Amino acid sequence: EFVLRTFVSDHKIAMRMDVVVGKQMHQTPIFAKEMQYIIFRPYWNVPHSITSADIIPALRKNRNYLTKEYLEVTDQAGHVVTGGVGSASVLEQLQSGKLLVRQKPGPKNSLGLVKFIFPNDESVYLHSTPTPQLFSQARRDFSHGCIRVERPVELAAWLLHDQPKWTQQTITAAMNS
């Protein structure tokens, strides 16, 4: 259905919104976990499979690809190695998995401006998106497994309803700060 529903205690639907899920080759796994926290303006830690399949070939064609896509290369501890030119040494270490790639927070981040975390072994979560036009499609399987939500501000407000500080206005401010 490409739909997310939230429920209240009497099992009535509280909210319904469209979602984008994993492609056929990157299907969104089915599991049940409890949501534990929300991150505003998240980094996107690029999976090694995407680094190998997409980022390394792009860097080979354009050594400034990192800058163009707001990416940075880090060591295993998260210390930035480069956010600019991808040298031959960096490429080699990315290929071997010694270095990692992450995308900086902001409006062009692949996760959008908010990420909803329910820890799981699949590294799948709900998040907003910089490509909201995908919600106009009838079939919405475009992701690598995560679930993109159509109305992230409303979802965050619903999840944080018991914390008066978090209104739609403060959530929007946190996403844009």
C-alpha positions as CSV (number, residue, x, y, z in Angstrom):
1,E,0.0,0.0,0.0
2,F,2.9,2.4,0.6
3,V,1.1,3.7,3.7
4,L,2.1,4.4,7.3
5,R,-0.6,4.4,9.9
6,T,-0.3,5.4,13.6
7,F,-2.8,4.1,16.1
8,V,-4.2,5.3,19.4
9,S,-4.7,2.9,22.4
10,D,-8.2,1.8,21.3
11,H,-6.7,0.6,17.9
12,K,-8.3,3.5,16.0
13,I,-6.2,5.1,13.2
14,A,-4.7,8.4,14.5
15,M,-2.8,9.3,11.3
16,R,-2.3,8.0,7.8
17,M,0.4,9.1,5.4
18,D,2.1,7.9,2.2
19,V,5.5,6.4,2.4
20,V,8.3,5.4,0.0
21,V,9.8,2.0,0.7
22,G,12.6,-0.2,-0.6
23,K,13.0,-1.2,-4.2
24,Q,12.6,-4.8,-5.3
25,M,16.4,-5.3,-5.0
26,H,16.5,-3.4,-1.7
27,Q,13.3,-4.5,-0.1
28,T,12.3,-2.9,3.2
29,P,12.5,-5.7,5.8
30,I,9.5,-6.6,8.0
31,F,10.2,-6.5,11.7
32,A,8.7,-5.0,14.9
33,K,10.7,-2.7,17.1
34,E,9.9,0.2,19.5
35,M,10.9,3.6,18.3
36,Q,13.4,5.1,20.8
37,Y,14.4,8.5,19.6
38,I,14.3,11.2,16.9
39,I,17.3,13.0,15.4
40,F,16.8,16.4,13.8
41,R,19.2,17.3,11.0
42,P,20.9,13.8,10.9
43,Y,24.1,12.8,9.2
44,W,23.6,10.0,6.7
45,N,26.1,7.2,7.3
46,V,26.4,5.8,3.8
47,P,26.3,1.9,3.8
48,H,29.4,0.3,2.3
49,S,27.4,-1.2,-0.5
50,I,26.3,2.2,-1.7
51,T,29.8,3.6,-1.2
52,S,31.1,0.8,-3.4
53,A,28.4,0.8,-6.1
54,D,27.8,4.6,-6.4
55,I,30.2,6.9,-4.6
56,I,33.5,5.3,-5.5
57,P,32.7,5.2,-9.3
58,A,31.5,8.8,-9.1
59,L,34.7,9.9,-7.3
60,R,36.8,8.2,-10.0
61,K,35.0,10.3,-12.6
62,N,35.0,13.5,-10.5
63,R,37.4,14.0,-7.6
64,N,35.2,16.9,-6.4
65,Y,32.1,14.7,-6.0
66,L,32.3,14.8,-2.2
67,T,32.0,18.6,-2.2
68,K,29.2,18.5,-4.8
69,E,27.1,16.0,-2.8
70,Y,27.9,17.4,0.7
71,L,29.8,14.2,1.6
72,E,32.7,13.7,3.9
73,V,35.0,10.8,4.4
74,T,35.7,9.7,8.0
75,D,37.8,7.1,9.8
76,Q,36.1,4.4,11.8
77,A,35.9,6.7,14.9
78,G,34.0,9.4,12.9
79,H,36.9,11.8,12.5
80,V,36.7,13.7,9.2
81,V,39.5,12.7,6.8
82,T,38.4,14.8,3.9
83,G,35.3,16.7,2.8
84,G,36.8,17.8,-0.4
85,V,38.9,16.1,-3.0
86,G,38.9,12.3,-3.1
87,S,42.6,11.3,-3.5
88,A,43.8,7.9,-4.8
89,S,44.6,6.9,-1.2
90,V,41.2,7.8,0.0
91,L,39.6,5.8,-2.8
92,E,41.7,2.8,-1.9
93,Q,40.7,3.0,1.7
94,L,37.1,3.5,0.9
95,Q,37.1,0.4,-1.3
96,S,38.7,-1.7,1.5
97,G,36.2,-0.4,4.1
98,K,38.9,1.3,6.2
99,L,37.2,4.7,5.6
100,L,33.5,5.6,5.6
101,V,31.4,8.1,3.9
102,R,28.7,10.3,5.5
103,Q,26.5,13.0,4.2
104,K,26.3,16.3,6.1
105,P,23.0,17.4,7.7
106,G,20.9,19.8,5.7
107,P,18.2,20.2,3.1
108,K,20.1,18.1,0.5
109,N,20.8,15.2,2.9
110,S,19.3,11.9,1.6
111,L,17.5,11.4,4.9
112,G,16.0,14.9,4.8
113,L,15.8,16.8,8.0
114,V,14.6,14.2,10.6
115,K,15.2,10.6,11.3
116,F,13.1,8.4,13.5
117,I,15.1,5.6,15.2
118,F,14.0,2.2,16.2
119,P,17.3,0.3,16.6
120,N,17.4,-2.9,14.5
121,D,19.9,-5.2,12.8
122,E,18.8,-4.0,9.4
123,S,19.9,-0.4,9.8
124,V,16.4,0.7,8.6
125,Y,14.5,3.7,9.9
126,L,11.8,6.2,9.0
127,H,13.0,9.6,7.7
128,S,12.0,12.6,5.8
129,T,13.3,13.2,2.2
130,P,14.7,15.9,0.0
131,T,12.6,14.4,-2.9
132,P,9.0,14.9,-1.8
133,Q,7.9,14.6,-5.5
134,L,8.2,10.8,-5.1
135,F,5.0,10.8,-3.0
136,S,3.0,11.7,-6.1
137,Q,3.8,8.4,-7.7
138,A,1.3,5.5,-7.4
139,R,4.0,3.0,-6.8
140,R,6.5,4.3,-4.3
141,D,9.4,1.8,-4.1
142,F,12.4,4.0,-4.6
143,S,14.6,3.6,-1.5
144,H,17.4,1.3,-0.4
145,G,15.3,-0.1,2.4
146,C,14.5,2.8,4.7
147,I,11.0,4.3,4.8
148,R,10.6,7.9,3.8
149,V,7.6,9.6,5.3
150,E,5.3,12.1,3.6
151,R,4.6,14.4,6.6
152,P,7.6,14.2,9.0
153,V,6.6,17.2,11.0
154,E,3.2,15.8,11.8
155,L,4.7,12.4,12.6
156,A,7.2,13.9,15.0
157,A,4.5,16.0,16.7
158,W,2.3,12.9,17.1
159,L,5.2,10.9,18.6
160,L,6.2,13.8,20.9
161,H,2.6,14.7,21.9
162,D,3.3,14.1,25.6
163,Q,6.2,16.6,25.6
164,P,4.6,20.1,25.4
165,K,7.9,21.7,24.3
166,W,7.6,19.9,20.9
167,T,5.0,21.6,18.9
168,Q,4.9,21.6,15.1
169,Q,6.6,25.0,15.2
170,T,9.5,23.9,17.5
171,I,9.9,20.7,15.4
172,T,10.1,22.7,12.2
173,A,12.6,25.0,13.9
174,A,14.7,22.1,15.0
175,M,14.7,20.6,11.5
176,N,15.8,23.9,10.0
177,S,18.3,25.1,12.7
